[in-house]
């Protein structure tokens, strides 16, 4: 297209007359005036006939040739001659350039909105300065307004929680699974809040969710006709937790030979670590029974809130077993050698440290010294063959067999031979994962019955939880829908929070989440 005038170059398609263009300092000043027909009153939509006055407006525009641009616009104020109209005067607007009570052009505001969506306040203002855009932090963030929420919910809706502050405050994210776009963000994850949203936005036919009971209750209250689909990833996560709990409870089986001549497990000597765990467990549960919240218990015992919660929620046996699993770690393969050399007369910790270093030990001197002290006191942990950790066994069970190496398969077979409970957990877990991967939800009832009657306790508890949510889990193991798309948006929210939006108001964070999709 051939450009004939300055107006065509700077303001194509706009009803403007450019009177002067000057370059003072580092910006471009454009004097212009509106030349379009009189506008209509924004209140009564009646065309104007008389000019009331004229005045100057300063409108920040897009940069031109690397210079900031500022439009000094001469606009007209018109009378509204309709006697019943509440407005007596109004100002003309140049379509495509100005908006009421705005000091930036339409194009400049669109650019600032894009910068705010991608970067946020302070990083966005720094980029605007480099791009020669007029935009401060507050004005950039002011461009973020959340899009309207559809009056009716989408056909396939995904619901999941996300943390404003992990462990303390949570929100709810609703996503259109078919288009993978966020629909709305709620300020909490309460049943009443989610139910109220579903009632105000009816129409969801399929709702994908995790296994949070608050969402289940909300859907049953507000959308009873919708088909609930439990997320497969969360089912595998819950099953993995049950398998690991079984492996931890039967770890002693892995430390003794299998068969009828197996000796009873060795008594574990008391150590300062185990004594401290017993004391803390007793103190935390005593204060929790008295009604004190986690924060108060943490302040009294000088413990972190997460530590208090772990001591309150876990059995003492599991805590002690986890501590024993940690043991000496890197020293385990060399315990027998250290004990043998100590009883042969070499009682120097430093000398023993040098010898195990030559054998491939990678730990520090203090680990060897502490173990030598326990040998000297007669409370040393007996040397034992290295056994796989419960977490490793769980990983081998939950992964497809074809993905395991020969070494992993051999260790898993040894664990199955050493403990019938672990073997049962392995068989049940693999049957469930195959059923999930092959979408054979019709076999779920038989699996639940088998797990409850003949499976380990932890697997039986997992099966009972599935029975309570049978229809949603069956749909999750049958239909192709899942909450994977929602989980992806939850991870994106974490990125947004790291860009300082975690300190923003809920309205600003919600706008950013809904706009950046």
N, C-alpha and C positions, 0 to 999 in steps of 0.2 A: 504494500500500500504506500502510495506517495504522500509524504507529509508536506503540506503547504504553509502552515502557520506554526507559531510557537505553541498555540493551544493544542494543536494536533499532536505535537511531540510530548508535551507535559501532561495534558489532561484529555486524552482521546475520548471522544464521545460525551464529554461533559459540557453543559451550557455555561461556559465561562469566557470572559474576555480578559486576557493578560495585558496589563498596562505597562508594567516595568519589571525587569529582572536585574537584580544587583547581587554582588558577591561581597558582603562585608565580612571580614575576618575569615572564619572557616565554614560558613554556611551560605546557602543560597536563599535569598529573599525574593519572593514572587508576589508582586502586587496584582490582584485580580478582583473582578467583580462579577456577580451573578447576572446573567442576561436572559434567563428563561422567563416564561410566562408567570404571572402571579400564581402563587400556590393556593392551596385550600386550607381552611382552618382545621387544625388537628382535632378540635372538639366537635364541630358540627359538619365538617366536610364541605362547607360552602365556599365557593371561589372568592378570592379577595378582589376588591375594586379600587381601594385607595391606599396610598403609601403613607404610613405614619411617620417614619424617619429612616435614617441609614446610620450604620455604625460599623466598626472594624472588628473582625474576628481573626484570631491567629491560630492557624491549623498546622500542626506538625505533619509532614508528609514523608514519603519514602525518600531515601537518599538518591541524589542525582550526581553521577560522575564522582562518587566518593565524597560528596559534600552533603551535610545535613540540609534538608529543605524545609522552609517555613513559608506557608502561604498566608499573606496578609490580605484577607478577603473582605471586600466591601459588600455587606448584605443589607437587604431591605426588611423593614418591619411594616407589616400591613395591619390595617383595621379589619375587624370582623363586624360587619354591619347588621348581623342578625340580632334582633332584640332579645331573643330568648337564649342566646349562646352565653355561657358563663365567661368566655374569654373575650376580652376587648381588643387585644392585639396579638400578633404572632409573627415569628421570624421565618423567612424563607429558608429552605434547606436545598443544597445542591446535591441532587441524587448521585451517589457514587463517591462523594467527597466528604460531606458533613452529616452529622447527626446531632440531635438536640443535646446540649450540655456536654459535648465532647470536644476535646482540644487536640485530637489526632484525627487524621483522615481515616476513611474506611479501610483503605489498603494498609496503612501503617498499623492500625489496630489489629488487622488480621495477621500481620507479620509478628507483632508483639504477642498475640495469643499463641501462635505456633512456638515461639521461643519459650513462653511460660510453660506450655504443656511439656516440652522436651527437657527444659533445664530448671525451671523454677525461678525464684526471686533474684537472689544475689548473683548466681551464675548467669542468669538471663540478662540482668542489667549490665554485666561486664561484656557479654556478647553484643548487646545493643550499642554499647559505646564503641566497640570495634567496627560495627556495621554502620555507624553514623545514624542510628535511630534515636529519636527522643524517647527514652523509656527508663524510669527509675524503678526500683524494686517494688514499691507499693502500687504504682500504676500498672506495671506488668502483671502482678498478681491479681489486680482488679479486673483484668480481662478474662480471668477464669470463671466462667459460670457453667454450672452443670447443665447438660442438655435435658430436655423434658423426658420424663419416664412414660412409656406407653401406658394407655389406660387399661389395657388388658395384658396379662402375662403372656409370654411366648409359649409356643406349643411344648417345647422341651426346655425345661428350666433347670439350671444347676445351682445348688446352694452349698456354700462352705463358709467356715469361719476364718478370720485372720486376726492377728494380734496387733492392736495399737501399742500395747506394752506387754511383752510376753509374760505369761503367768499371772497377769493382773486384769487387763481390760481387753476385750475382744469385740470385733464387729462382724457383720455378716455381708458376704458378697453374693449377688445374684447375677447369673450369666446366662445368656442365650446360647445353648449348647450348639445349635445348628449353625449360627453365624459366628460363634466364638467372640461375642461382644458383651461387655458388662452391661447389665440392665439398670441396677441400682445398688447402692451401698447403704447398709443400716448401721446405726450407731452402737448396737450391742447384739448379742446372740440370744436374747431372751425369747422364750416361747411366745409370749404375748406380742412382742414386736414383729416377729416373723409371721405369726398368724394374722395380725392386723394388715400387714402388707399383702398377703395372699388374698385376703378378703377384699381389699381395695382394688386388686389387680387380678380378677379371676381369668380363667381360660387355660391354665397349665394342664396339659394332659399327661406328661411324664416329668417327674422331678427326680433328678440325680442328686444324691446327698451322701455324706459320710455317715458314720454310725452314732453321731451325737444325738442323745435322746431329746434334747430341746427341739431340734428340727423335726424329729419324728412326731412329737406331740403337736407341733404347730401345723404340720401337713394334715394330720388326721382331724384336727379341729377345723381348719379353714378350707382345705381342698380334699375332702374325703374321697372324691371320685378320681383323683389323680393317681397314676401308677407310680409307686416309689421304686427307685432303683438304687440299691446299695452299691457303693463304689468298690470295685474289685481290689484296688491297691490297698485300701484300708482293711479289707478282709484278709489279705495276705500278711499285712503288718500285724494284725491281731493274732493270726495263726502262728506267725514267727515268734511272737512274744510267748505264746503258750508252749511252743516247742523248746525255746530257750529255758523257760522256767522248769520244764521237765528235765532237761539236761543238767541244770544246776542242782536240782534236788537229788539226782542220782550220780553225782560226780564221783562219789566214793567207789562206785562200781568200776569206774575207769582206772582206778589206782590199784586194783588187785587183779590177779589172774582170774579168768572166767572158768567155770566148771564146778563139779561137786567138791573138789579139794580146795576151793577158794578159801583163803583165810579171812577172818573178820577184819574190817578196816582198822587201821592203827589209830589209837587215841591221839588226838591232836593236843599237844601241850599248850598251856595257856601262855600267851605272850602279851606284852604291854599293849599292842595294837588291838588284840581281841578283847582284852580287859576294858580298854577305853570304849570300844564299840558297845559292849554290854552295858557299861555305865551310862553312855549317852542315850542308848535306846530306852533304858529304864527312866531316865530323867525326862526325856521328850514325851514319852507316853504318859507319864505321871502328870505332867503339866497339861497335856492335851486332854486327859480325862477330867481335869479340873475346869476345862472350858476355855483355856487361854488360846488365842489365835496364833497362827504361825509367826507373825512378826513379833508378838510379845515374847513367845518362847525363844526366838532367835536372839532378842535383846538380852533376855535374862541369862541364857547359856552362852552368849557371844558366838553364835553360829549363824551361818548364812541361811536365809529363808528356804532355799532349795534343799540344803542339808537337813533342816528340820523336817521338811515334808518327806524326805526319803526315809528318815528314821521313824516317822509316824506311820507311813503307809506300808513299809516292808516288814516282813517277819524277821525276828532276830536270827533265825537259822540261815536265811538267805543273805543277810548282811555279813554274818561270820563266814559263810562259804565264799562269798565274793572276795573277802579279805584274804582268805586262804588261797584262793585262786591266784591272786596277785603274787603272794608269797615273795620269793626273792627274784622272781623273773629270770633275768639273764644268768643267774647263778645256778639255777636248777640242774642243768646238765653236768655241773662240776661239783655238786654236793657230795657225791660218793667219793670222789677223789680227795676233796678237802678233809672229809672225815677219816679216810684211810691214812692220809699223811699226818693228820693230827695225832691219831693213835699210834703212829709209828715214831712219834717224838718230835715232829716239826710243829711247834706251837706258835711260831711267829706269824702274825697276820700278814706282815709285809712280804715275808718269804713265800707264803702260800699265794698271795696276790700275784707275785712275779711268776710263779709256776703256772697258775691258771691262765694268766695272760699269754704265756707261750702256747697253751693248749687251745686258744681261740676265744677266751673270755673277753667280752667287750664292755663290761660294767666298770664301776668305780671301786676304789679301795675300801670305802666305808661299808659297802655291801658285804664284802668278804670279812671285814673286821667284825661287823655285827654278828655274822653267822658263826665266826670263831668264838666269840663271847658266849653265844648260846650253847656251843659244844662244851665250852669250859664249865658252864653252869649246869650242864646235863639236861637242858630243855630244848635242844636243837630239833628242828623238824627232820624226821627221818628221810634219808635219801630215797628217792623214788624215781621210777622211770617217767620221762616227760610225757604228759598226756595233753591231748588237744583241749583247748578252752571250750566251754559250752557254746560260746558265740560262734566259734569256728564250726563246731558240729552242726549247729543250727543253719549256718550258711550252706554247708554241704547238703543238708536235707532239703532246704527250700529251693536250691538251684536245680535246673534240669540235669539229669544224670550225664547226658552227653557233654555237658560243659565242665565236668570235673576231670581233673588229672588222675593218673593212675595212683599217685601218692595219696590224693584226697580220698579216692575210692577205697584204698586199702585201710586208711585210718577210720573211715566211716564204717566199714565192715567190721573192724576190730571193736569199735564202740558198740555196734549192734550186737556183737557176740558177747560182749562183757555185760550188757544190761538189757534184759527183755523189755523194760519200760521204754528205753530209748528206741529199741527196735519197733515197738508198737507205735510210738509217736512218729517215727520215720514213715512207716507204712501208711498211717492215717493222713499225715501231712501230704505225702506224695499223691495219694488218692484224691485229696481235696484239690491240690494244685492242678492235677490233670483234668479234673472235672471243671475247674474254672477256665483253664486255657482252651478246652475243647467245647465250652458252652453246653455242658450237660447238666443243667440245673434240675432236670427231672429226677436225677439220682440223689438229690440232696437229703431227702428224708431218710433214705437207707443209710447214708453216711452218718447222719446225726445219731441214729439209733445205734449204729456200730460204735461210734465214739463214746456215747454215754454209757454203754453197757460194758465195753471191754477196753476202753482207752485209758491212758493216764489221767490223773485228776485235772491237770491244767487243760488238756485237750477236751475233757468232758465239760469243763466250765465254758470253754469257747463254743462247743457244740450247743450248750444250753442257751447261750446268748444268741446264737443263730436261730434257734427254735423260736425265741421271742420276737424275732424280726424276720420270720420265715419268708413272707411274701416278697419283701424288698430284696432279700439275699437271693432268692430263687430268680427274680427278675434280673439281678446283677449277673448271675451265672448263666443266663439265657440270652438276654438282649445285648446288642452291641454298644449300648450307651454306657457312659461312665462319667466320673467327675474329673477326668484328667485335664480337660480344658479349664475347668475352674481352678484346679491346683496350679496350672500355669499362670493364671492371672494373680493368684495369691503370691507366687514368687515374684511377679512383676511389682506387686504392691510393696514387697520388701525393698526392691530397688528404689521405688519412689520415696519411701520413708528415709532411705539412706541419703537422698538428695535434699535433706532438711525438711521434707514434708512431714516427717514424724512429729515435728514440733508445731505443725500448723493446726489450725482449727479443723474440726470435722468437715465443715462445709467446703473448705479449700481442698482438703485431701480427697473428698468425694468428687469434687469437680475434676481434679487431676486424673483420678482413676477412670472416670467415665469418658473423659476427653481423649486420653492417650490409649486408644484401642484401634 
